[in-house]
């Protein structure tokens, strides 16, 4: 997929150094928003690389010029097989991150489009993700792209 100077493509192992830097920035932003839940820590490159090798997952990157400006990590998943659950195969969006300098330029939208195309090609039913309640910008982004709450996790300190 190509639009202007921005290209969306599947990540390769050669992209791991850039991906690790972006993943660290994502974790730092999340830790700032939810310090009681998330702590900044380096991602494991081999763990991340496993998604590159798994045919049931994909890592998309957006590249502006020669720079990777964001990524999306997605995997196929299924709902519970319990009798009370409706069975679905779906795309579970683990991470979507765009570097702050590249935000509000359509990079996130293009990553979502790549995920949607990937999920449709696999005949999945929907895209599901988790977002921090304190991440107003991400929540607004997903709402603009027709994501709605299907389940809420509530927490009460003891």
Order of alpha helices (4+ residues) and beta strands (2+ residues): beta-beta-alpha-alpha-beta-beta-beta-alpha-beta-alpha
